[in-house]
Each structure stands twice: as C-alpha cells, then as structure tokens.
C-alpha cells in the first residue's frame, strides 16, 4: 500500500514537472518568436544600431539619421545642407530586406536552442545602400556655397600722392573637388555629419592697369611740370598698354601721337637699321662705335654708324627701315654734323600734321613716345624667341642673337638719372635718353626710352617731355623718376 502511494506521488511529480517544462517551453517559444520578429541584438544597418527594433522602427531610425542635415563649416560660415537637396537618397527598403533575410534566414530551432541557453547571435552589419548625384552636389557647392562665401582677391591700391601701392588681400576659393569627397563621406556617415570645407588661398593680385594710369596722371598733375609730357608703357607679359599725354595739366589726345624732336633717342632706330642691313656679326671698329653711341651718346660715332650703312643716304635708309616696321612718325633726314643737308625736307607724318599741339619738332629728326616704345617692344620680343614684328618685317636679317646684342648696347647707357634713377640699384635698364637745348642752360626736350627688367615682370617705358620756354631739369628729372618708380612698384607690389 505504501509503495502504491509512492508511485502515485512520483507519477504526479513527473506530470507536474513535464507540464512545467511544457509550459516553460511554450513560454520560451513565444518569447523567442517575439524576439525573432525584431532585429537581433548587435545588428546595425548602414552603421545605425537597430537591435531589438521592429522593421518599422528600424526604417524610422534610418530615415531620421540619413535625412538629418549635414553641418558644413566654410570659413566663418555655418551652412546646414539637406541631403535630398544634393541628391542623396538612402535605399531603406533594400537595406531592410537584407536585414530581414539575415534575421529570418537561419534555422528556427538552432536559434531557439541558442535562445534557451542565452547565447546572443553574432552581430550582423548590413552595409549602407544609398545613391548620390555628384552633379547635383557639385552644382550646390558651386552655386550655394562658393558663389556666396568665396572671397576674391583684392588688388593692390595706389597710395594717393605717392608712387607706391598698398598690398592687396589674398582671396579664398572653395576647393570643390575636395568638398565633393568630404561631403559625400559625411552624407554616408551616421555619426560624422559635420564637415569643414577647405579652400584654396589665392594670391593678392597686381593693381589694375587703370589704377596705375590714374596714379601716373596724378603724379604729373602734382609735379609742378607745366609743359607737355607723353608717356607710353607696355606690359611685356600681357601686351597691355598705357598711353597718354598731358599739356600744362590738361590731358590731350594721343590719336595720332604727338611728334617730338627725337634727339639722342633716334640712335636706337639707327642701331636697329644697321643690324637689319649689316647683320649682327660686327667687327671691333663697329663695336667701339656702338659703345661710344650708348656710353657717351657720341654724335660723331652715330654719323660713323650711318655712314657704314651708306655714306650718302644712311639717314634715309634708317627712315625707310622704320617705315617698313610701321613706325610712320619716326625719321631722320640727315647726319648729326653741323651743316649736314636735310635729305627729307618737309617730311610729313601723322604726328607732325597735328594743328592742336606742337613741340616745334626738329625737321631733321622726329619720333613719338609710342613709336619708340613699339620699337623697343619689337626688340624685346625678338630677343626672347626671334619673333615679333621686327623679325617678321625683315625675315632672315634679324634674329634673337642680334636683338640681344642690341639690348646689351642699350644697357651701356649708364646716365643714372631719369628712368634709370627710378628703379632699384642692379635693375637692368636697356635705354637711351636724350636732350634738346638751344643754349647751355636752356633745355626744351628731355626724353628717355627703356626696356626695364624686374622680378615682377618686364616692361617698356618711354617718356617724352617738352617745354616751349625752359624744361627745368629740377622739375622734369624728379617727375620722370617718380613715374618710373610708380611703374616699377606696379609690377613689384610687396606681398601682404
């Protein structure tokens, strides 16, 4: 009887335990099924943690992250960029589908067994799937950021009443290529959604040519010079020109240009004509003559050089060569020696035909600031590569070596005043200066024409001045120096 009762008790306990196990199993199955409906712990989609979330909750979280604005810093500006505006679209459906496949693709019972033993599944990471329009991104960066926030460089500005320039300010421009990469990375990141854009630092630009011209005119107007001045400048890097004339503080037209007595500056065309007709293979006698011409401005040596062209018509040959180049206002009608006949009496040019202004130019020898400046430009261009108008007008007769030799001779003019005094010591100035006087102390014309070589750029500068009474050296020389210094400073503005 006692054994029977014991069996009943054991059977009851077994049924109870089995029932409890079944209940626990059912409860576990329900819990696991519910857990299986959500994403497993440790799962990330596109870098966003979605463990324990339903697909709907995960979708909402992904959209919250990847549609949130990107904070962009550019200089001092803070800009919030809407991802949709730049063409960024996360593919949420595709990522959720991949996550669902991972969530439900494994064995139910293996997963349940791991659940019973409280073993978490290995973390799963679903990569970001999104599209981005680089074209729209670039367009946004250029139109909405660069256009609004770029800082263009500002040019140097002339100092009023002086010959120097205040340095300009360097600008900044958006590095669009790098910005595309940085912003693309930020759009694809769930956490690093702020970015500092880089920019390219520009260099301060040279003053505008218009500013230089204004400054040069102001220098003339405050100088106290009440005669006639004509200035011609050429930027040999760009070919840009400045050309103006001022007569007793009133600007006058330079179309056509104004005829001046060429004085010793005519020795440049004479030298050019010699090289055109006799070549650059000069003997020692000719070298000595050219050195006398440019070192001492010797008129007898100049006559000797023209005689080497032709003992009778050397000056006419020079004039004809200048006409061939297109310098129709430049001529010499006779030798320099006293009493030399004028071979071109009454020679008419556009410049000396003007009736509104006259410098009482020498009937033997005339030129203009632009003619001599153009000739120097031709010599310079020829010296660089054998090209330019000079070589084109006389093919096979003028080459780079000949033009370099001409520049070497002009560089031997070491007058030390006028243009040469307006540049720093050591600056290469290939030039020829000239004077016209009727007495020892009474000067009417003062001129200088130069090729100037500087670190910031090479240029041509020619300045011709005339006064009907007396061209006072103490006024004109400082004026030419100031004009030269201002032009030099234009090409060599100090950096900020």
C-alpha positions as CSV (number, residue, x, y, z in Angstrom):
1,X,0.0,0.0,0.0
2,X,2.9,2.3,0.9
3,X,4.6,1.6,-2.4
4,X,1.5,2.3,-4.3
5,X,1.1,5.7,-2.7
6,X,4.8,6.4,-3.5
7,X,4.3,5.6,-7.2
8,X,1.3,7.9,-7.3
9,X,3.3,10.7,-5.8
10,X,6.2,10.1,-8.2
11,X,3.9,10.0,-11.2
12,X,2.2,13.2,-10.1
13,X,5.5,14.9,-9.7
14,X,6.6,13.7,-13.1
15,X,3.4,15.0,-14.7
16,X,3.9,18.3,-12.8
17,X,7.5,18.7,-13.9
18,X,6.6,17.7,-17.5
19,X,3.7,20.1,-17.5
20,X,6.0,22.8,-16.1
21,X,8.6,22.0,-18.8
22,X,6.0,22.2,-21.5
23,X,4.7,25.5,-20.1
24,X,8.3,26.9,-19.9
25,X,9.0,25.7,-23.5
26,X,5.8,27.3,-24.8
27,X,6.7,30.5,-22.9
28,X,10.2,30.4,-24.4
29,X,8.9,29.7,-27.8
30,X,6.6,32.7,-27.5
31,X,9.4,34.8,-26.2
32,X,11.8,33.6,-29.0
33,X,9.1,34.2,-31.6
34,X,8.6,37.7,-30.4
35,X,12.3,38.3,-30.4
36,X,12.6,36.8,-33.8
37,X,10.1,39.4,-35.1
38,X,12.6,42.1,-34.1
39,X,16.2,42.6,-35.3
40,X,18.8,40.7,-33.1
41,X,20.9,42.5,-30.6
42,X,24.1,44.0,-32.1
43,X,22.7,44.3,-35.6
44,X,23.5,47.5,-37.5
45,X,22.0,48.8,-40.7
46,X,24.1,51.3,-42.5
47,X,26.0,51.9,-39.3
48,X,22.8,52.5,-37.3
49,X,22.1,50.2,-34.3
50,X,18.7,48.5,-34.8
51,X,19.0,45.6,-32.3
52,X,15.6,45.0,-30.7
53,X,13.7,47.2,-33.2
54,X,10.9,46.2,-35.5
55,X,11.4,46.7,-39.2
56,X,9.1,49.8,-39.0
57,X,11.1,51.2,-36.1
58,X,14.4,50.5,-37.9
59,X,13.1,52.2,-41.0
60,X,12.1,55.3,-39.0
61,X,15.5,55.4,-37.3
62,X,17.4,55.1,-40.6
63,X,15.4,57.9,-42.1
64,X,15.9,60.1,-39.0
65,X,19.7,59.6,-39.3
66,X,20.3,59.8,-43.0
67,X,17.8,62.6,-43.8
68,X,19.2,64.8,-41.0
69,X,21.1,67.9,-42.3
70,X,24.8,68.0,-42.7
71,X,26.5,70.8,-40.9
72,X,29.1,72.4,-43.2
73,X,31.6,74.9,-42.0
74,X,33.3,77.1,-44.6
75,X,35.4,79.8,-43.3
76,X,33.3,81.6,-40.7
77,X,30.0,80.4,-42.2
78,X,27.9,77.5,-40.9
79,X,25.6,76.0,-43.5
80,X,23.1,73.2,-43.0
81,X,22.8,71.0,-46.1
82,X,19.6,69.0,-46.7
83,X,20.8,65.6,-48.1
84,X,17.9,65.4,-50.5
85,X,18.8,68.8,-52.0
86,X,22.2,67.5,-53.1
87,X,20.8,64.2,-54.5
88,X,21.4,61.8,-51.6
89,X,18.8,59.0,-51.2
90,X,19.3,56.1,-48.7
91,X,17.8,52.9,-50.1
92,X,16.0,51.9,-46.9
93,X,13.8,49.2,-48.4
94,X,16.8,47.3,-49.8
95,X,18.7,47.5,-46.5
96,X,15.7,46.3,-44.5
97,X,15.2,43.4,-47.0
98,X,18.9,42.4,-46.4
99,X,18.4,42.7,-42.7
100,X,15.2,40.6,-42.8
101,X,17.0,37.9,-44.7
102,X,19.6,37.8,-42.0
103,X,17.0,37.9,-39.2
104,X,14.8,35.0,-40.5
105,X,17.1,33.1,-42.8
106,X,18.7,30.9,-40.2
107,X,17.3,27.7,-38.6
108,X,14.4,28.4,-36.2
109,X,15.3,25.6,-33.8
110,X,19.0,26.4,-33.8
111,X,18.1,29.9,-33.0
112,X,15.7,28.7,-30.3
113,X,18.3,26.5,-28.8
114,X,20.7,29.4,-28.6
115,X,17.9,31.5,-27.1
116,X,17.3,28.8,-24.4
117,X,21.0,28.9,-23.5
118,X,21.0,32.7,-23.5
119,X,23.6,32.8,-26.3
120,X,23.3,36.0,-28.4
121,X,23.7,35.6,-32.2
122,X,26.8,37.0,-33.8
123,X,26.4,40.7,-34.6
124,X,25.4,41.4,-38.1
125,X,26.2,44.6,-40.0
126,X,24.2,45.5,-43.1
127,X,26.1,48.0,-45.2
128,X,24.7,51.3,-46.3
129,X,23.0,51.3,-49.6
130,X,22.4,54.8,-51.0
131,X,22.6,56.9,-54.2
132,X,24.1,60.3,-54.5
133,X,24.1,62.7,-57.5
134,X,27.6,64.1,-57.8
135,X,26.3,66.5,-60.4
136,X,23.8,68.0,-58.0
137,X,26.3,68.0,-55.2
138,X,28.8,69.9,-57.3
139,X,26.1,72.3,-58.5
140,X,25.1,73.0,-54.9
141,X,28.7,73.5,-53.8
142,X,29.4,75.9,-56.6
143,X,26.1,77.9,-56.6
144,X,25.1,77.9,-52.9
145,X,28.5,77.9,-51.2
146,X,31.3,79.1,-53.4
147,X,29.2,81.8,-55.0
148,X,28.1,83.1,-51.6
149,X,31.1,82.7,-49.5
150,X,34.2,82.7,-51.7
151,X,36.4,85.8,-51.2
152,X,38.0,87.0,-54.4
153,X,41.5,88.6,-54.0
154,X,41.6,92.3,-53.9
155,X,44.1,94.2,-56.0
156,X,46.8,96.4,-54.5
157,X,45.7,100.0,-54.3
158,X,47.8,103.1,-55.1
159,X,48.7,105.4,-52.3
160,X,47.3,108.8,-53.2
161,X,50.0,111.4,-53.7
162,X,52.8,108.8,-53.7
163,X,54.5,106.3,-56.0
164,X,53.8,103.1,-54.0
165,X,50.9,100.7,-53.7
166,X,49.2,99.2,-50.6
167,X,49.4,95.4,-50.9
168,X,46.2,93.7,-51.9
169,X,44.5,90.9,-49.9
170,X,44.7,87.2,-51.0
171,X,41.3,85.6,-51.6
172,X,39.9,82.2,-50.9
173,X,38.1,79.9,-53.3
174,X,36.3,76.7,-52.4
175,X,38.2,73.5,-53.3
176,X,35.2,72.0,-55.0
177,X,36.8,68.6,-55.8
178,X,37.8,68.0,-52.2
179,X,34.5,69.4,-50.9
180,X,32.7,66.7,-53.0
181,X,34.7,64.0,-51.3
182,X,34.2,65.4,-47.8
183,X,30.5,66.0,-48.2
184,X,30.0,62.6,-49.8
185,X,31.6,60.9,-46.8
186,X,29.6,62.9,-44.3
187,X,26.3,62.0,-46.2
188,X,27.2,58.3,-45.9
189,X,28.1,58.5,-42.2
190,X,25.6,58.0,-39.4
191,X,27.7,60.0,-36.9
192,X,30.2,62.2,-38.6
193,X,27.6,64.5,-40.1
194,X,29.6,67.7,-39.9
195,X,32.4,68.7,-42.1
196,X,34.8,71.7,-42.5
197,X,35.4,72.5,-46.1
198,X,38.9,73.5,-47.3
199,X,39.7,76.4,-49.6
200,X,42.5,77.4,-51.9
201,X,44.3,80.5,-50.8
202,X,44.7,82.9,-53.7
203,X,47.5,85.4,-54.1
204,X,46.9,89.1,-53.9
205,X,46.6,90.4,-57.5
206,X,48.5,93.2,-59.0
207,X,46.8,96.6,-59.2
208,X,44.7,97.1,-62.2
209,X,46.2,98.9,-65.1
210,X,43.6,101.5,-64.8
211,X,44.8,102.3,-61.3
212,X,48.3,102.6,-62.5
213,X,47.3,105.0,-65.2
214,X,45.3,107.1,-62.8
215,X,48.4,107.2,-60.4
216,X,50.7,108.2,-63.3
217,X,48.5,111.0,-64.3
218,X,48.2,112.3,-60.7
219,X,51.9,112.3,-60.4
220,X,52.2,114.5,-63.5
221,X,49.5,116.9,-62.3
222,X,51.0,117.5,-58.8
223,X,54.6,117.7,-60.1
224,X,54.6,121.3,-61.0
225,X,55.5,120.5,-64.6
226,X,53.6,122.9,-66.9
227,X,54.9,121.6,-70.2
228,X,53.9,118.8,-72.5
229,X,54.5,115.2,-71.5
230,X,53.8,112.0,-73.4
231,X,54.1,108.6,-71.7
232,X,53.9,105.1,-73.2
233,X,54.1,101.9,-71.2
234,X,53.8,98.2,-72.4
235,X,53.4,95.2,-70.1
236,X,55.6,92.8,-71.9
237,X,53.9,89.8,-70.3
238,X,50.4,90.7,-71.4
239,X,50.8,93.3,-74.2
240,X,48.6,95.8,-72.3
241,X,49.4,99.5,-72.8
242,X,49.2,102.8,-71.1
243,X,49.5,105.8,-73.4
244,X,48.5,109.4,-72.5
245,X,49.7,113.0,-73.0
246,X,49.2,116.0,-70.6
247,X,49.8,119.5,-71.8
248,X,50.0,122.1,-69.0
249,X,47.9,119.8,-66.7
250,X,45.3,119.2,-69.3
251,X,45.0,115.7,-70.8
252,X,45.1,115.7,-74.6
253,X,44.5,113.1,-77.3
254,X,47.3,110.8,-78.5
255,X,45.5,109.8,-81.7
256,X,47.6,110.4,-83.7
257,X,50.5,110.6,-81.4
258,X,52.5,113.8,-80.7
259,X,55.7,114.5,-82.7
260,X,58.8,115.2,-80.6
261,X,62.3,116.0,-81.5
262,X,63.9,112.6,-81.4
263,X,67.2,113.9,-80.1
264,X,69.5,111.1,-79.0
265,X,66.7,108.5,-78.7
266,X,66.9,108.3,-82.6
267,X,70.1,106.4,-82.0
268,X,68.0,103.3,-81.2
269,X,66.4,103.2,-84.7
270,X,69.8,103.9,-86.2
271,X,71.3,100.9,-84.4
272,X,68.4,98.7,-85.4
273,X,68.7,99.8,-89.1
274,X,72.4,98.9,-89.0
275,X,71.7,95.4,-87.7
276,X,69.0,94.9,-90.3
277,X,71.3,95.8,-93.2
278,X,74.7,94.7,-92.0
279,X,73.9,91.8,-89.6
280,X,75.0,91.1,-86.0
281,X,78.5,89.9,-87.0
282,X,80.1,93.2,-86.1
283,X,83.8,93.9,-86.2
284,X,85.8,95.7,-83.4
285,X,85.5,99.1,-85.1
286,X,81.7,98.8,-85.2
287,X,81.6,97.6,-81.6
288,X,83.6,100.5,-80.5
289,X,81.3,102.9,-82.4
290,X,78.2,101.4,-80.8
291,X,79.8,101.7,-77.4
292,X,80.6,105.3,-78.0
293,X,77.0,105.9,-79.1
294,X,75.4,104.4,-76.0
295,X,78.0,105.0,-73.3
296,X,78.7,108.6,-74.3
297,X,75.9,109.5,-76.7
298,X,78.6,110.5,-79.2
299,X,77.1,112.1,-82.3
300,X,80.2,111.6,-84.4
301,X,80.1,107.9,-83.7
302,X,76.4,107.9,-84.7
303,X,77.3,109.6,-88.0
304,X,80.0,106.9,-88.5
305,X,77.5,104.1,-88.0
306,X,75.1,105.7,-90.5
307,X,78.0,106.1,-92.9
308,X,78.6,102.4,-92.6
309,X,75.1,101.9,-93.9
310,X,75.7,104.3,-96.8
311,X,78.0,107.3,-96.8
312,X,75.5,109.4,-98.7
313,X,72.0,108.2,-97.7
314,X,72.5,106.4,-94.4
315,X,69.8,108.5,-92.6
316,X,67.3,107.8,-95.4
317,X,67.9,104.1,-95.1
318,X,67.1,104.3,-91.3
319,X,63.9,106.2,-92.1
320,X,62.8,103.6,-94.7
321,X,63.5,100.7,-92.3
322,X,61.3,102.4,-89.7
323,X,58.5,102.8,-92.2
324,X,58.8,99.1,-93.1
325,X,58.2,98.2,-89.5
326,X,55.2,100.6,-89.4
327,X,56.7,103.4,-87.4
328,X,55.5,106.2,-89.7
329,X,56.2,109.0,-87.3
330,X,59.9,108.2,-86.8
331,X,62.5,109.6,-89.3
332,X,66.0,111.1,-89.5
333,X,66.7,113.3,-92.5
334,X,70.4,114.0,-92.1
335,X,73.7,113.3,-90.4
336,X,74.4,114.9,-87.0
337,X,77.4,117.0,-88.1
338,X,76.9,120.8,-88.2
339,X,75.6,121.9,-91.6
340,X,74.6,118.4,-92.8
341,X,71.9,118.7,-95.5
342,X,68.4,117.6,-94.8
343,X,67.6,114.8,-97.2
344,X,63.9,114.7,-96.2
345,X,62.9,118.4,-96.2
346,X,59.3,119.0,-95.1
347,X,58.8,115.3,-94.2
348,X,55.2,114.9,-93.2
349,X,53.9,112.4,-90.7
350,X,50.5,112.0,-88.9
351,X,52.1,113.2,-85.7
352,X,53.7,116.4,-87.1
353,X,50.5,117.2,-89.0
354,X,48.5,117.9,-85.9
355,X,47.4,121.5,-85.6
356,X,46.1,121.4,-82.0
357,X,49.5,120.9,-80.4
358,X,53.2,121.3,-81.4
359,X,56.5,120.7,-79.7
360,X,58.4,122.6,-82.5
361,X,60.0,119.3,-83.5
362,X,63.4,119.2,-85.3
363,X,62.8,119.0,-89.1
364,X,65.7,116.6,-89.3
365,X,64.8,114.0,-86.7
366,X,61.4,113.2,-85.1
367,X,59.6,110.4,-83.3
368,X,56.8,109.7,-80.8
369,X,56.6,108.0,-77.4
370,X,54.6,105.2,-78.9
371,X,56.8,104.7,-81.9
372,X,60.0,104.3,-79.9
373,X,58.1,102.2,-77.3
374,X,56.8,99.9,-80.1
375,X,60.3,99.6,-81.5
376,X,61.7,98.6,-78.1
377,X,58.8,96.1,-77.7
378,X,59.8,94.6,-81.1
379,X,63.4,94.3,-80.0
380,X,62.4,92.7,-76.7
381,X,60.1,90.1,-78.4
382,X,62.8,89.3,-81.0
383,X,65.3,88.8,-78.2
384,X,63.1,86.3,-76.5
385,X,62.3,83.9,-79.3
386,X,63.3,85.5,-82.5
387,X,59.7,86.5,-83.2
388,X,57.7,89.7,-83.3
389,X,57.2,92.4,-85.9
390,X,60.8,93.2,-86.3
391,X,61.8,89.7,-87.4
392,X,58.6,89.4,-89.5
393,X,59.3,92.6,-91.4
394,X,62.9,91.6,-92.1
395,X,63.0,87.8,-92.4
396,X,66.4,86.3,-92.4
397,X,68.0,89.6,-91.4
398,X,67.2,89.9,-87.7
399,X,67.3,87.1,-85.1
400,X,67.3,86.7,-81.4
401,X,71.1,86.9,-81.1
402,X,71.1,90.3,-83.0
403,X,68.3,91.7,-80.7
404,X,70.0,90.5,-77.5
405,X,73.2,92.3,-78.7
406,X,71.2,95.5,-79.3
407,X,69.8,95.3,-75.8
408,X,73.4,94.8,-74.4
409,X,74.5,98.0,-76.1
410,X,71.5,100.0,-74.8
411,X,72.2,98.7,-71.3
412,X,75.6,100.5,-71.5
413,X,73.7,103.9,-71.2
414,X,74.6,104.5,-67.6
415,X,73.2,108.0,-67.3
416,X,72.0,107.4,-63.8
417,X,69.1,109.9,-63.9
418,X,65.6,109.9,-65.5
419,X,64.3,106.3,-65.9
420,X,67.4,104.7,-64.6
421,X,67.2,106.6,-61.3
422,X,63.6,105.4,-60.7
423,X,64.4,101.7,-60.2
424,X,66.4,99.9,-57.5
425,X,70.1,99.5,-58.0
426,X,71.0,96.5,-60.0
427,X,67.9,96.6,-62.2
428,X,68.7,96.0,-65.8
429,X,67.6,99.1,-67.8
430,X,68.3,99.0,-71.6
431,X,67.6,102.5,-72.7
432,X,68.5,105.7,-74.5
433,X,68.0,109.2,-73.1
434,X,68.1,112.5,-74.9
435,X,68.1,116.3,-74.6
436,X,67.4,119.2,-76.9
437,X,68.8,122.6,-75.8
438,X,69.2,126.0,-77.6
439,X,71.8,127.3,-75.1
440,X,73.9,125.6,-72.4
441,X,71.3,126.3,-69.7
442,X,68.1,126.3,-71.8
443,X,66.6,122.9,-72.5
444,X,63.4,122.3,-74.4
445,X,63.1,118.5,-74.7
446,X,64.0,115.8,-72.2
447,X,63.3,112.2,-73.1
448,X,64.1,108.6,-72.1
449,X,63.0,105.3,-73.6
450,X,63.7,102.0,-71.9
451,X,63.2,98.2,-71.6
452,X,63.1,97.5,-67.9
453,X,63.7,94.0,-66.4
454,X,62.2,93.4,-63.0
455,X,61.4,90.3,-60.8
456,X,57.7,91.1,-61.1
457,X,57.7,91.5,-64.9
458,X,59.4,93.3,-67.7
459,X,58.0,96.4,-69.4
460,X,58.6,99.2,-71.8
461,X,58.5,102.8,-70.6
462,X,59.1,105.8,-72.8
463,X,58.7,109.4,-71.5
464,X,59.0,112.5,-73.8
465,X,58.7,116.0,-72.4
466,X,58.7,119.4,-74.0
467,X,58.6,123.0,-72.7
468,X,58.4,126.0,-75.0
469,X,60.5,128.2,-72.6
470,X,62.7,126.0,-70.5
471,X,62.3,122.4,-69.5
472,X,63.7,122.8,-65.9
473,X,65.8,119.8,-65.0
474,X,65.0,120.1,-61.3
475,X,61.3,119.6,-62.1
476,X,61.4,117.2,-65.0
477,X,64.0,114.7,-63.7
478,X,62.2,114.1,-60.4
479,X,58.9,113.7,-62.4
480,X,60.4,111.0,-64.7
481,X,61.9,109.3,-61.6
482,X,58.5,109.3,-59.9
483,X,56.7,107.9,-63.0
484,X,59.3,105.2,-63.3
485,X,59.2,104.3,-59.6
486,X,55.4,104.1,-59.7
487,X,55.5,101.8,-62.7
488,X,58.2,99.6,-61.1
489,X,56.1,99.4,-57.9
490,X,53.1,98.3,-60.0
491,X,55.0,95.3,-61.3
492,X,56.6,94.6,-57.9
493,X,54.0,95.2,-55.2
494,X,55.2,93.8,-51.9
495,X,53.3,90.8,-50.7
496,X,50.8,91.1,-47.8
